[in-house]
Amino acid sequence: MSITPESVQELLSSDDFGQRLSAVNQLRQLDPQVAFEMIQSAIVDSSVRVRYAAVSQMSTLGHQNPALSLEVLRRCLLEDPETDVQAAAADSLGALKLTEAYDDLAMLYHQTSEWLVKFSIVAALGEMGDPRSFDLLSTALQSDNELVQTAAIGSLGELGDHRALPLLLPFVDNPDWQIRHRVAQALSHFDSPDARSALERMAQDEVDLVAHGAKAYLNS
């Protein structure tokens, strides 16, 4: 059976959350403008799984109406009771580069105790590339959670603020090879002798993935 706006709407109106979840996935096959309008009801669905799927999909559909997307995602970020949905809202805000949400993201980062939300906020700030995020990312770099710390390394690289170099260089010798790998990626964003020198050291790393990554950036 072909997927049409009418067939998807019927699923969205179902009492079965599984059918509503299926409808959200089927929205990918409709015209984006139509899908954007229809997904709004799923964003406030009673099922957390449906809301999560809908909010996550806003990362691609949100371009249809950035102003409304900002309003909707900001509400999900700050008001939804579920951590997964808040994190998905941060992810979508980052993907859409809605820098108008910076203050909300920064406020929630300092208020929440949920590492997943912090991680998504830090990653989103890297995608946004907003220079205001430097101080928050510097703070996140000192996180006790290694995933948040790793995300901060990547986002500081994406930000490209040269004040980050002295903060990133100590991680070149981190015992965790995954952190070293992320550092190599971050340093590739900086055109400076210090960054190049660090990448040359990392090109000799005992872990092939780190070494190959550093060499690739040096040769690019």
Buried (B, 14 or more C-beta within 10 A) or exposed (E): EEBEBEBBEEBBEEEEBEBBBBBBEBBEEBEBEBBBBBBBBBBEBEBBBBBBBBBBBBBBBBBBBEEEBBEBBBBBBBEBEBBBBBBBBBBBBBBBBBBBBBEBBBEBBEEBEBBBBBBBBBBBBBBBBBEEBBEBBBEBBEBEBEBBBBBBBBBBBBBEBEEBBEBBBEBBEBEEBBBBBBBBBBBBBBEEEBBBEBBEEBBEBEEEEBBBBBBBBBEE
